[in-house]
Amino acid sequence: MKKFKTLITLSLFFTVTFCSLHSLRGQEAIESISAEELKSHIYFLASDFMAGRVGPSHEYEIAAQYVATQFAAAGIEPAVVSEDGTKSYFQGVPFAKTVFGDKIGWKITVDGNANYLKHIEDFKILYGSSLNHTNLDIVYVGYGIEEPDYGWNDFEGLDTEGKIMVCIGGAPVKKGEPVLPGEINKKYIGPMGLQSKIMGLFSKNAAAIILVDVDGTSGIPYPMMPSQFEKEKYVYKGGESGRRGGMPSVYLAKPEIMNILMGDNKYNPLANKDDILKKYKTQVLENIKFDAEIEVISEEEIISKNIIGVVPGTDPVLKDEVIVIGAHLDHVKPVNGQVCNGADDNASGSAGVIEIAEAVKLSPCKRTMVFITYTAEEMGLLGSRYFIDSELYSKDLIKFNLNMDMIGRSSTKNEESRAHYVVTNKKYVAGIEEFITDVNKGITDFPIIYDNDEDSPGGSDHQNFIGEGIPAFFFFSGMHRDLHQPGDDPEKIDYAKAESIARLGYLIVEKLGNMETVPTFE
């Protein structure tokens, strides 16, 4: 009996000791995420020397090497296995440095009759690198608004995947009064409303979006909107970017295009522009095909990089499952000749990934934790698209994605409260809010605002995961005056807030990494 009691005592001792060590490691891990270290990363990545870390560029390569060095110093293992068996932090993402000619045109074939449209004269390119389209169907999505809680859904019963979406500006009005409530209606009106609407359309998996300002409600006349076409640009060569959550190309067309597309169709909004709702129906446009052709003069292969590190799981079974923590490392080109340093967008999120990776390494989880900084998010979520399509980790085994995209500022309307956004798909909002609220107790001293990606002011890499049925969300500062502008500099970062968000991110993935089952959040 005495021997049995001794065994029980020893067992309890080792159990308590193990739990204490685990707790100590966990505390050490979270305290390793500090404002000072975040500041060091951000000041390097967002320095003038880095010239904005634009997609495939020399400066982006320096930033990629920096992240890889930080992973290596923390003992994070490289995740990419080369053909010769060696391991690397770098996953090559293929692009072509492409020179386009002046020949840019559309052909819209209606009942076998071809209509030819010209760039600038009839349509303008607002966004996108995939500008060639062949024999695609067209879907008229009306206002392109999905607000089922308020009885409005322009996408009900429509399949938009791989098709051309045609969307008119503004929001529904009946007898001179908005159909949707004030704040909801305001969201879709004017230039900012047009931007908000475009971001919502990104989740519909279309090949391209054609915007048409039928009644002038966008506030930007067609002649005033510049085309974003560039004769020389980097074109993604890793597959079809505008599918399953990637960003499609976006065009603005003159209102007269509706007469080509819908003619004497009684639902043609141009024929009813004084009272569009009088005859209104979203629909697939029958017997119409869309082709777009742009002349390619030359192409030169360029490889950009995702930077990927891994902390293997400790559980013999659960280690096969994966949690992905990511952030885009790239930023945008100069504006009016001034470099955009991208301190908040997204040196802050990249710094957060580095710090969370170091913390997880100090206290590994049962599941495998994969850390990524992506290339070419600003070009259409391309680095994350390539990562998912590469099957470096099977999509079936990726259980969750935390996306860190802007963790260092507050939106203009939230400057006093310092509130931060958690943005996800509508189907995940309630489940993720409940989960994070529980984890967040005592962590941040400012509110978290929960939103969904169809209504958010911006798309980000989490959308590619959601498009594959993988639960995901992203931390987002919100819209502020320096977003994509030369004023997004390191000295404007709220480093105490960035520390809190990064620590909260760590606690979220640490819990997900050690649970018996990761929730579906639906």
LUMLOLO-338354 format. One record per residue (C-alpha): z, y, x; residue number from 0; chain. Coordinates in pm, 1 decimal. Each point is the difference from the previous one (the first is absolute). Layout:
{{Z Y X} NUM "A"}
...
//
This chain:
{{0.0 0.0 0.0} 0 "A"}
{{91.5 238.0 284.1} 1 "A"}
{{-340.5 -65.2 161.4} 2 "A"}
{{-172.6 68.4 -334.5} 3 "A"}
{{188.6 331.5 -38.1} 4 "A"}
{{-101.4 93.3 352.2} 5 "A"}
{{-366.7 -63.2 -82.5} 6 "A"}
{{28.0 217.7 -311.5} 7 "A"}
{{165.4 276.3 202.1} 8 "A"}
{{-271.0 -13.9 267.2} 9 "A"}
{{-271.0 -2.3 -266.6} 10 "A"}
{{148.2 307.9 -166.6} 11 "A"}
{{37.8 168.7 339.4} 12 "A"}
{{-366.0 -50.5 92.2} 13 "A"}
{{-115.2 104.0 -348.1} 14 "A"}
{{202.7 321.5 9.2} 15 "A"}
{{-105.4 65.9 359.1} 16 "A"}
{{-368.9 -50.5 -86.5} 17 "A"}
{{24.9 229.7 -302.5} 18 "A"}
{{179.8 262.0 208.5} 19 "A"}
{{-265.9 -19.3 271.4} 20 "A"}
{{-275.3 24.7 -261.5} 21 "A"}
{{172.8 302.7 -154.9} 22 "A"}
{{41.6 162.2 341.3} 23 "A"}
{{-365.0 -64.4 83.6} 24 "A"}
{{-102.5 147.1 -336.6} 25 "A"}
{{207.8 312.4 60.0} 26 "A"}
{{-138.8 32.5 352.4} 27 "A"}
{{-351.0 -41.9 -141.0} 28 "A"}
{{27.9 274.5 -260.9} 29 "A"}
{{169.3 239.8 242.5} 30 "A"}
{{-281.8 -57.1 248.9} 31 "A"}
{{-224.2 198.2 -238.5} 32 "A"}
{{76.7 356.4 98.4} 33 "A"}
{{-133.9 348.1 -61.0} 34 "A"}
{{-27.0 56.3 374.4} 35 "A"}
{{-220.2 -304.1 60.3} 36 "A"}
{{-217.3 83.8 -301.2} 37 "A"}
{{-34.6 351.6 138.2} 38 "A"}
{{-108.1 -132.7 339.7} 39 "A"}
{{-273.1 -217.7 -155.7} 40 "A"}
{{-124.3 274.3 -232.7} 41 "A"}
{{-14.8 269.1 269.4} 42 "A"}
{{-216.9 -229.6 213.4} 43 "A"}
{{-230.8 -125.0 -275.8} 44 "A"}
{{-42.4 344.2 -157.9} 45 "A"}
{{-37.8 202.6 319.2} 46 "A"}
{{-300.8 230.4 45.2} 47 "A"}
{{-112.0 -233.8 279.8} 48 "A"}
{{-62.7 -273.8 -260.0} 49 "A"}
{{-260.0 215.9 -180.8} 50 "A"}
{{92.2 -140.9 -340.6} 51 "A"}
{{-37.4 -373.7 81.9} 52 "A"}
{{-327.8 -12.3 -192.5} 53 "A"}
{{-129.5 -349.2 -87.0} 54 "A"}
{{-209.9 -148.2 279.3} 55 "A"}
{{69.4 248.6 281.8} 56 "A"}
{{139.1 14.4 352.6} 57 "A"}
{{319.3 168.4 -123.8} 58 "A"}
{{53.1 -266.1 -264.6} 59 "A"}
{{-23.3 -263.5 274.9} 60 "A"}
{{279.2 177.6 189.5} 61 "A"}
{{212.6 -4.9 -315.4} 62 "A"}
{{-73.0 -372.5 -43.3} 63 "A"}
{{109.9 -71.6 357.7} 64 "A"}
{{318.8 199.1 -62.8} 65 "A"}
{{93.8 -211.1 -304.2} 66 "A"}
{{-76.4 -323.1 185.5} 67 "A"}
{{219.3 113.7 289.1} 68 "A"}
{{286.7 73.4 -239.0} 69 "A"}
{{-36.6 -344.9 -159.1} 70 "A"}
{{0.2 -165.6 342.4} 71 "A"}
{{306.5 194.2 117.5} 72 "A"}
{{190.4 -114.5 -308.4} 73 "A"}
{{-96.6 -365.0 54.0} 74 "A"}
{{-229.7 -12.6 -304.2} 75 "A"}
{{-250.6 -281.2 51.9} 76 "A"}
{{-375.8 68.3 -8.5} 77 "A"}
{{-154.1 -149.9 -312.9} 78 "A"}
{{-371.8 -25.7 77.2} 79 "A"}
{{-124.7 -316.1 173.5} 80 "A"}
{{-328.4 35.4 190.3} 81 "A"}
{{-262.0 -275.2 28.6} 82 "A"}
{{130.3 -92.9 345.9} 83 "A"}
{{352.1 -44.8 -139.3} 84 "A"}
{{148.1 319.9 143.4} 85 "A"}
{{203.9 224.8 -226.7} 86 "A"}
{{-50.7 368.7 -63.3} 87 "A"}
{{138.9 278.8 -216.9} 88 "A"}
{{-352.5 119.5 -75.0} 89 "A"}
{{-217.7 -114.9 -288.1} 90 "A"}
{{-349.7 137.7 43.1} 91 "A"}
{{-143.4 171.0 -308.7} 92 "A"}
{{-380.0 38.7 18.2} 93 "A"}
{{-184.3 326.9 -63.4} 94 "A"}
{{-341.3 135.3 80.7} 95 "A"}
{{-49.9 350.1 132.0} 96 "A"}
{{-286.2 77.4 -235.1} 97 "A"}
{{-257.5 276.9 3.0} 98 "A"}
{{-155.6 65.1 -340.7} 99 "A"}
{{-332.2 157.9 -79.2} 100 "A"}
{{-75.8 266.2 -259.4} 101 "A"}
{{-131.0 -249.3 -254.4} 102 "A"}
{{276.1 -38.6 -259.3} 103 "A"}
{{-94.8 -90.9 -355.0} 104 "A"}
{{96.6 -178.2 -318.7} 105 "A"}
{{-214.1 -209.1 -231.8} 106 "A"}
{{128.5 -51.3 -353.2} 107 "A"}
{{-211.7 -251.6 -187.9} 108 "A"}
{{21.1 22.5 -380.7} 109 "A"}
{{-182.7 -270.8 -199.1} 110 "A"}
{{-227.0 -55.0 301.3} 111 "A"}
{{-79.7 369.6 50.8} 112 "A"}
{{113.5 149.6 332.6} 113 "A"}
{{163.6 342.4 30.4} 114 "A"}
{{35.0 143.9 352.0} 115 "A"}
{{278.7 241.9 95.0} 116 "A"}
{{45.5 201.1 321.3} 117 "A"}
{{308.6 77.7 206.7} 118 "A"}
{{126.5 358.1 -45.2} 119 "A"}
{{-258.4 72.6 -267.7} 120 "A"}
{{137.0 -259.1 -247.0} 121 "A"}
{{314.6 -147.5 153.7} 122 "A"}
{{243.4 51.7 288.5} 123 "A"}
{{201.1 -239.0 214.3} 124 "A"}
{{373.2 70.4 -23.2} 125 "A"}
{{135.4 -305.8 177.7} 126 "A"}
{{-100.0 -334.5 147.7} 127 "A"}
{{-177.9 -176.8 282.3} 128 "A"}
{{-162.4 -273.6 -209.3} 129 "A"}
{{-285.2 200.4 -151.3} 130 "A"}
{{-264.1 -269.1 -58.2} 131 "A"}
{{16.4 -170.2 -341.2} 132 "A"}
{{-242.5 -260.0 -134.0} 133 "A"}
{{-72.7 -92.0 -362.4} 134 "A"}
{{349.3 78.7 -132.3} 135 "A"}
{{114.9 24.5 -362.0} 136 "A"}
{{140.3 326.7 -132.1} 137 "A"}
{{313.9 42.1 -210.0} 138 "A"}
{{74.5 322.2 -188.2} 139 "A"}
{{380.3 39.5 8.1} 140 "A"}
{{17.3 330.6 -186.2} 141 "A"}
{{287.8 211.1 124.4} 142 "A"}
{{114.2 -289.2 221.3} 143 "A"}
{{357.7 35.4 -124.4} 144 "A"}
{{242.9 -288.5 -43.7} 145 "A"}
{{315.3 108.1 -184.3} 146 "A"}
{{83.6 -291.7 -232.9} 147 "A"}
{{351.4 133.7 -62.4} 148 "A"}
{{-167.8 294.8 -172.7} 149 "A"}
{{-263.7 -203.6 -182.4} 150 "A"}
{{-288.5 65.9 238.5} 151 "A"}
{{-180.5 -255.3 220.5} 152 "A"}
{{-362.1 57.9 100.4} 153 "A"}
{{-15.5 -332.4 186.8} 154 "A"}
{{101.3 -236.1 -277.9} 155 "A"}
{{-248.4 -286.8 -16.8} 156 "A"}
{{-212.5 129.9 288.1} 157 "A"}
{{-81.5 -189.2 320.6} 158 "A"}
{{-55.6 259.2 272.7} 159 "A"}
{{17.8 -220.8 310.9} 160 "A"}
{{-298.7 42.7 228.9} 161 "A"}
{{-169.9 240.5 -241.7} 162 "A"}
{{-77.0 372.5 -3.2} 163 "A"}
{{254.5 192.5 -209.1} 164 "A"}
{{-110.2 323.0 -167.8} 165 "A"}
{{291.9 226.5 -89.5} 166 "A"}
{{6.0 343.5 -162.8} 167 "A"}
{{247.0 273.0 96.3} 168 "A"}
{{296.2 130.4 -196.0} 169 "A"}
{{213.1 -161.1 -270.0} 170 "A"}
{{-54.1 -70.9 -372.9} 171 "A"}
{{16.1 296.1 -239.2} 172 "A"}
{{-10.8 -17.0 -379.7} 173 "A"}
{{-50.4 312.8 -211.2} 174 "A"}
{{77.0 213.1 303.2} 175 "A"}
{{332.5 -170.6 74.9} 176 "A"}
{{78.2 -254.0 276.8} 177 "A"}
{{34.8 -356.0 -125.4} 178 "A"}
{{245.4 -96.8 276.1} 179 "A"}
{{346.3 160.8 44.7} 180 "A"}
{{22.6 318.8 207.8} 181 "A"}
{{93.3 -134.0 344.4} 182 "A"}
{{-225.9 -304.6 -34.7} 183 "A"}
{{-293.6 215.5 -109.4} 184 "A"}
{{62.7 248.2 282.7} 185 "A"}
{{-23.9 -281.8 252.8} 186 "A"}
{{-374.0 -41.1 -69.3} 187 "A"}
{{-105.2 364.8 -32.2} 188 "A"}
{{-149.0 222.7 269.2} 189 "A"}
{{-69.3 -75.2 368.7} 190 "A"}
{{334.1 -178.5 56.2} 191 "A"}
{{-56.1 -196.8 -318.7} 192 "A"}
{{-335.3 -115.0 130.8} 193 "A"}
{{167.3 -116.3 321.6} 194 "A"}
{{272.4 -182.5 -194.8} 195 "A"}
{{-262.8 -166.1 -216.8} 196 "A"}
{{-199.3 -120.0 303.3} 197 "A"}
{{308.9 -165.2 147.7} 198 "A"}
{{62.1 -182.6 -326.0} 199 "A"}
{{-357.9 -126.9 -2.2} 200 "A"}
{{38.8 -147.1 349.2} 201 "A"}
{{198.0 -293.1 -140.6} 202 "A"}
{{-286.8 -112.2 -225.5} 203 "A"}
{{-191.6 -183.9 275.6} 204 "A"}
{{-328.7 173.8 -70.5} 205 "A"}
{{-274.8 27.5 261.6} 206 "A"}
{{-28.2 375.0 -58.0} 207 "A"}
{{114.2 279.9 -230.7} 208 "A"}
{{-231.4 267.8 -139.7} 209 "A"}
{{186.1 304.9 -129.4} 210 "A"}
{{-168.5 225.3 -255.2} 211 "A"}
{{148.9 333.9 -105.0} 212 "A"}
{{-158.0 15.1 -344.8} 213 "A"}
{{192.5 295.7 -145.5} 214 "A"}
{{129.0 185.7 307.4} 215 "A"}
{{362.0 -117.7 -27.5} 216 "A"}
{{19.4 -98.0 368.0} 217 "A"}
{{-6.4 369.6 88.0} 218 "A"}
{{-246.1 -62.5 283.2} 219 "A"}
{{-364.9 78.3 -85.6} 220 "A"}
{{-250.8 -243.5 150.7} 221 "A"}
{{-153.5 261.6 236.2} 222 "A"}
{{346.9 81.3 139.3} 223 "A"}
{{89.0 -358.6 94.0} 224 "A"}
{{-121.8 -80.1 354.1} 225 "A"}
{{-143.4 -339.0 86.6} 226 "A"}
{{210.4 -192.4 252.4} 227 "A"}
{{-303.2 -177.8 144.1} 228 "A"}
{{-6.6 -24.6 380.1} 229 "A"}
{{-309.7 -104.8 193.5} 230 "A"}
{{218.0 -182.8 253.2} 231 "A"}
{{300.9 -203.8 -107.5} 232 "A"}
{{180.2 -328.0 49.4} 233 "A"}
{{-95.6 -265.8 -253.8} 234 "A"}
{{226.6 -298.1 -67.1} 235 "A"}
{{-162.8 -334.3 82.8} 236 "A"}
{{281.6 -234.3 -93.3} 237 "A"}
{{-122.1 -82.0 -350.1} 238 "A"}
{{-16.3 175.3 -335.2} 239 "A"}
{{261.1 277.4 4.3} 240 "A"}
{{-18.3 100.9 -365.4} 241 "A"}
{{144.0 -320.6 -145.1} 242 "A"}
{{342.2 -127.7 -101.8} 243 "A"}
{{176.8 329.9 48.0} 244 "A"}
{{-203.9 161.5 278.3} 245 "A"}
{{-136.0 351.9 -43.5} 246 "A"}
{{-351.0 24.0 -148.5} 247 "A"}
{{-248.1 277.0 74.8} 248 "A"}
{{30.0 309.3 -220.4} 249 "A"}
{{-284.2 226.1 -113.7} 250 "A"}
{{-31.3 313.3 -210.0} 251 "A"}
{{-312.5 19.3 -217.5} 252 "A"}
{{-146.4 278.5 -210.6} 253 "A"}
{{71.5 -33.0 -374.3} 254 "A"}
{{-368.5 -70.4 -68.9} 255 "A"}
{{47.2 -351.1 140.7} 256 "A"}
{{159.7 -95.2 -332.5} 257 "A"}
{{-334.4 46.3 -174.1} 258 "A"}
{{-155.5 -248.6 241.7} 259 "A"}
{{286.2 -248.0 -36.6} 260 "A"}
{{62.3 26.2 -374.8} 261 "A"}
{{-301.6 185.6 -144.5} 262 "A"}
{{19.8 -2.2 -378.2} 263 "A"}
{{305.6 -228.4 5.2} 264 "A"}
{{222.7 158.9 -264.1} 265 "A"}
{{293.3 -15.0 242.9} 266 "A"}
{{-174.1 215.8 262.0} 267 "A"}
{{268.8 260.4 84.4} 268 "A"}
{{-259.8 259.8 100.1} 269 "A"}
{{-138.7 -3.5 -354.1} 270 "A"}
{{352.3 46.2 -138.9} 271 "A"}
{{162.0 213.0 269.2} 272 "A"}
{{150.8 244.3 -251.1} 273 "A"}
{{182.0 -288.9 -168.7} 274 "A"}
{{-23.6 -305.4 224.1} 275 "A"}
{{252.5 -200.4 -203.3} 276 "A"}
{{-214.7 26.6 -311.9} 277 "A"}
{{-215.2 -276.4 146.0} 278 "A"}
{{184.9 -163.7 286.8} 279 "A"}
{{-12.7 -353.9 131.2} 280 "A"}
{{36.9 -145.9 349.5} 281 "A"}
{{-253.4 -275.4 63.3} 282 "A"}
{{-221.6 -195.7 235.2} 283 "A"}
{{-339.5 171.2 1.1} 284 "A"}
{{-251.7 -267.4 -93.4} 285 "A"}
{{-337.4 -50.7 169.9} 286 "A"}
{{79.4 248.5 277.1} 287 "A"}
{{11.3 -70.8 374.1} 288 "A"}
{{109.8 225.2 284.7} 289 "A"}
{{-137.7 7.5 354.8} 290 "A"}
{{95.1 237.3 281.8} 291 "A"}
{{-171.8 13.7 336.5} 292 "A"}
{{86.9 189.3 314.4} 293 "A"}
{{-215.6 -22.6 312.6} 294 "A"}
{{177.8 -142.1 306.2} 295 "A"}
{{-152.7 118.2 328.5} 296 "A"}
{{232.9 -175.8 244.3} 297 "A"}
{{322.6 -202.5 16.8} 298 "A"}
{{234.1 -65.1 291.5} 299 "A"}
{{281.7 -254.0 -34.7} 300 "A"}
{{350.9 143.7 43.0} 301 "A"}
{{325.4 -195.8 -23.6} 302 "A"}
{{316.0 173.0 -120.6} 303 "A"}
{{337.9 -173.4 -14.5} 304 "A"}
{{279.7 -106.4 -230.0} 305 "A"}
{{321.5 -47.4 200.2} 306 "A"}
{{190.9 -307.8 -116.3} 307 "A"}
{{333.6 -141.6 112.4} 308 "A"}
{{211.9 -279.2 -144.4} 309 "A"}
{{362.1 -113.6 -11.5} 310 "A"}
{{-12.2 -372.2 -94.6} 311 "A"}
{{228.4 -121.3 -276.9} 312 "A"}
{{313.0 -197.7 80.2} 313 "A"}
{{-4.3 -238.3 -297.2} 314 "A"}
{{-198.3 -323.6 56.0} 315 "A"}
{{-156.5 27.1 -347.7} 316 "A"}
{{3.6 369.3 -90.0} 317 "A"}
{{-147.9 104.1 336.3} 318 "A"}
{{-343.9 -90.3 -138.4} 319 "A"}
{{31.2 287.8 -248.2} 320 "A"}
{{-81.4 354.2 113.3} 321 "A"}
{{119.6 352.9 -73.9} 322 "A"}
{{-239.5 271.0 125.2} 323 "A"}
{{129.0 343.2 102.2} 324 "A"}
{{-284.2 240.9 72.5} 325 "A"}
{{-111.9 360.1 44.9} 326 "A"}
{{-328.8 163.8 84.9} 327 "A"}
{{-17.1 149.7 347.4} 328 "A"}
{{-316.7 207.5 -41.1} 329 "A"}
{{-38.0 350.2 -138.5} 330 "A"}
{{-280.0 245.4 -83.1} 331 "A"}
{{-253.6 215.4 183.5} 332 "A"}
{{63.0 366.2 86.3} 333 "A"}
{{-9.9 254.8 -282.7} 334 "A"}
{{-187.6 321.9 80.9} 335 "A"}
{{14.4 -90.3 368.6} 336 "A"}
{{378.2 -52.3 -0.2} 337 "A"}
{{150.9 -340.7 81.9} 338 "A"}
{{197.9 -169.5 -276.4} 339 "A"}
{{288.8 -171.8 179.5} 340 "A"}
{{110.2 -212.6 -294.7} 341 "A"}
{{373.2 -4.8 75.8} 342 "A"}
{{98.6 -100.6 -352.9} 343 "A"}
{{-332.9 -164.9 -78.2} 344 "A"}
{{50.4 -234.6 163.9} 345 "A"}
{{175.7 17.9 335.4} 346 "A"}
{{320.4 -12.7 -205.4} 347 "A"}
{{-86.7 -330.6 -169.9} 348 "A"}
{{-123.1 -153.8 325.5} 349 "A"}
{{325.3 102.5 169.6} 350 "A"}
{{187.5 -159.2 -290.2} 351 "A"}
{{-184.2 -330.8 51.4} 352 "A"}
{{87.1 2.9 372.2} 353 "A"}
{{367.8 62.8 -76.7} 354 "A"}
{{20.0 -264.4 -274.9} 355 "A"}
{{-167.2 -252.8 231.6} 356 "A"}
{{262.3 67.0 269.1} 357 "A"}
{{277.5 -38.6 -257.8} 358 "A"}
{{-136.2 -330.6 -133.9} 359 "A"}
{{-30.1 -133.5 354.5} 360 "A"}
{{374.9 63.8 46.3} 361 "A"}
{{76.3 -202.7 -313.3} 362 "A"}
{{-292.6 -231.5 -87.2} 363 "A"}
{{-56.0 -112.9 -358.8} 364 "A"}
{{-62.9 -340.4 -151.7} 365 "A"}
{{-357.8 100.7 -79.7} 366 "A"}
{{-257.8 112.3 253.3} 367 "A"}
{{-26.1 378.3 20.3} 368 "A"}
{{-337.2 150.8 96.9} 369 "A"}
{{-27.6 363.1 115.1} 370 "A"}
{{-331.8 185.7 -5.7} 371 "A"}
{{-135.0 345.5 66.2} 372 "A"}
{{-348.2 18.6 -149.4} 373 "A"}
{{-313.5 179.4 103.2} 374 "A"}
{{-232.2 188.6 -237.1} 375 "A"}
{{220.8 44.5 -305.0} 376 "A"}
{{-138.9 350.6 -30.3} 377 "A"}
{{-351.7 -147.8 -5.2} 378 "A"}
{{71.2 -218.2 -302.6} 379 "A"}
{{295.6 -236.9 65.0} 380 "A"}
{{-223.7 -191.2 240.2} 381 "A"}
{{247.1 -130.5 258.8} 382 "A"}
{{222.1 -159.7 -262.8} 383 "A"}
{{-306.1 -134.4 -180.6} 384 "A"}
{{-113.3 -168.5 321.9} 385 "A"}
{{347.3 -140.7 70.5} 386 "A"}
{{16.6 -165.3 -341.7} 387 "A"}
{{-355.6 -134.6 13.5} 388 "A"}
{{54.8 -137.4 351.9} 389 "A"}
{{255.4 -252.5 -133.6} 390 "A"}
{{204.3 44.9 318.1} 391 "A"}
{{274.9 -84.1 -246.0} 392 "A"}
{{-100.2 -179.1 -317.1} 393 "A"}
{{8.4 225.2 -306.0} 394 "A"}
{{186.6 -273.0 -185.6} 395 "A"}
{{283.8 20.3 252.9} 396 "A"}
{{33.9 381.8 3.6} 397 "A"}
{{281.8 58.1 -248.6} 398 "A"}
{{41.2 376.2 21.2} 399 "A"}
{{-137.8 311.7 167.7} 400 "A"}
{{200.6 310.8 82.2} 401 "A"}
{{-232.9 288.9 81.0} 402 "A"}
{{143.8 301.9 184.9} 403 "A"}
{{-235.0 292.5 -67.0} 404 "A"}
{{177.5 334.5 52.3} 405 "A"}
{{378.1 -22.9 30.8} 406 "A"}
{{83.1 333.8 162.4} 407 "A"}
{{-52.4 284.0 -249.1} 408 "A"}
{{56.7 87.1 -365.8} 409 "A"}
{{-258.9 113.3 -251.0} 410 "A"}
{{-19.1 367.7 -83.0} 411 "A"}
{{176.8 -53.5 -334.5} 412 "A"}
{{270.4 -221.5 156.4} 413 "A"}
{{96.2 213.3 298.8} 414 "A"}
{{346.6 79.0 -139.7} 415 "A"}
{{90.9 -354.3 -109.0} 416 "A"}
{{-183.7 -166.6 294.8} 417 "A"}
{{-105.3 -270.2 -247.0} 418 "A"}
{{-230.4 -269.3 135.6} 419 "A"}
{{-257.9 -212.1 -179.6} 420 "A"}
{{-29.0 -375.6 -34.1} 421 "A"}
{{-353.7 -64.5 -123.1} 422 "A"}
{{-129.1 -332.4 -129.9} 423 "A"}
{{-215.2 -154.0 -271.7} 424 "A"}
{{114.8 41.8 -359.3} 425 "A"}
{{78.7 -368.7 -35.0} 426 "A"}
{{248.3 13.1 289.8} 427 "A"}
{{174.7 334.1 -64.8} 428 "A"}
{{294.3 -124.5 -207.3} 429 "A"}
{{74.4 -304.1 219.3} 430 "A"}
{{-24.1 191.5 326.0} 431 "A"}
{{212.4 287.7 -134.5} 432 "A"}
{{277.7 -241.5 -92.7} 433 "A"}
{{-21.2 -175.3 338.0} 434 "A"}
{{0.8 318.2 209.1} 435 "A"}
{{272.7 165.1 -206.2} 436 "A"}
{{227.0 -290.9 81.9} 437 "A"}
{{-86.0 8.7 372.4} 438 "A"}
{{15.7 379.8 20.1} 439 "A"}
{{365.2 42.7 -97.8} 440 "A"}
{{162.8 222.2 262.2} 441 "A"}
{{-314.3 27.6 215.4} 442 "A"}
{{-179.7 323.3 -99.7} 443 "A"}
{{150.1 324.0 -124.1} 444 "A"}
{{-309.9 105.8 -193.1} 445 "A"}
{{-174.3 -146.2 -305.4} 446 "A"}
{{-281.3 -253.9 0.2} 447 "A"}
{{-283.9 65.0 -245.3} 448 "A"}
{{-185.5 -309.6 -119.4} 449 "A"}
{{-370.1 40.6 -76.1} 450 "A"}
{{-312.0 -214.0 -30.0} 451 "A"}
{{-309.7 6.0 217.8} 452 "A"}
{{-242.0 74.1 -283.8} 453 "A"}
{{168.4 334.3 -57.8} 454 "A"}
{{115.1 85.0 352.2} 455 "A"}
{{-154.4 282.7 202.3} 456 "A"}
{{-135.9 -241.5 259.5} 457 "A"}
{{-114.7 -355.7 71.6} 458 "A"}
{{132.7 -196.2 294.1} 459 "A"}
{{-11.1 -341.5 168.4} 460 "A"}
{{237.6 -165.7 -246.8} 461 "A"}
{{-288.1 3.5 -251.6} 462 "A"}
{{-187.0 -267.8 195.8} 463 "A"}
{{301.6 -230.4 -26.5} 464 "A"}
{{49.7 71.6 -370.5} 465 "A"}
{{-368.7 -76.8 -51.0} 466 "A"}
{{71.3 -349.9 131.5} 467 "A"}
{{297.0 -50.3 -235.0} 468 "A"}
{{258.2 69.0 274.1} 469 "A"}
{{290.9 224.5 -112.4} 470 "A"}
{{9.3 320.3 202.3} 471 "A"}
{{105.2 362.9 -2.7} 472 "A"}
{{-14.4 297.6 230.1} 473 "A"}
{{246.2 268.8 98.6} 474 "A"}
{{-166.4 337.9 -49.7} 475 "A"}
{{120.7 355.0 66.7} 476 "A"}
{{-217.0 139.5 -278.8} 477 "A"}
{{-254.7 280.7 11.4} 478 "A"}
{{98.7 287.0 227.7} 479 "A"}
{{-194.7 300.8 124.7} 480 "A"}
{{-59.6 -147.8 346.7} 481 "A"}
{{-148.8 -331.9 -113.7} 482 "A"}
{{-328.8 -55.6 188.9} 483 "A"}
{{33.5 350.1 142.4} 484 "A"}
{{64.5 136.4 351.6} 485 "A"}
{{359.7 83.3 -98.2} 486 "A"}
{{119.8 -363.7 -17.5} 487 "A"}
{{193.1 28.9 326.3} 488 "A"}
{{302.2 -187.4 145.4} 489 "A"}
{{240.9 294.9 -20.0} 490 "A"}
{{-32.7 -0.1 -380.9} 491 "A"}
{{122.7 -358.2 -41.8} 492 "A"}
{{335.4 -56.0 -172.9} 493 "A"}
{{126.1 -250.7 256.7} 494 "A"}
{{325.2 -78.4 -182.0} 495 "A"}
{{-204.0 -91.5 -305.4} 496 "A"}
{{-245.7 -207.7 204.6} 497 "A"}
{{296.2 -190.4 144.9} 498 "A"}
{{138.2 -72.3 -348.2} 499 "A"}
{{-338.3 -115.3 -135.3} 500 "A"}
{{-60.3 -224.2 302.9} 501 "A"}
{{349.5 -150.2 -33.7} 502 "A"}
{{-57.8 -57.7 -369.7} 503 "A"}
{{-332.5 -165.7 84.8} 504 "A"}
{{178.7 -227.9 244.7} 505 "A"}
{{262.9 -101.7 -256.9} 506 "A"}
{{-270.9 -72.9 -257.9} 507 "A"}
{{-201.6 -228.5 227.6} 508 "A"}
{{315.5 -155.7 146.9} 509 "A"}
{{107.1 -103.1 -349.3} 510 "A"}
{{-348.3 -126.9 -87.2} 511 "A"}
{{-13.3 -185.5 330.5} 512 "A"}
{{319.9 -192.9 -69.8} 513 "A"}
{{-11.4 -68.9 -376.3} 514 "A"}
{{-52.3 -355.1 -115.8} 515 "A"}
{{-298.2 117.1 -207.2} 516 "A"}
{{-185.0 332.3 17.2} 517 "A"}
{{-26.9 150.8 -351.3} 518 "A"}
{{-340.7 50.5 -160.1} 519 "A"}
{{121.8 341.4 -127.9} 520 "A"}
{{-225.9 -25.8 -305.9} 521 "A"}
//
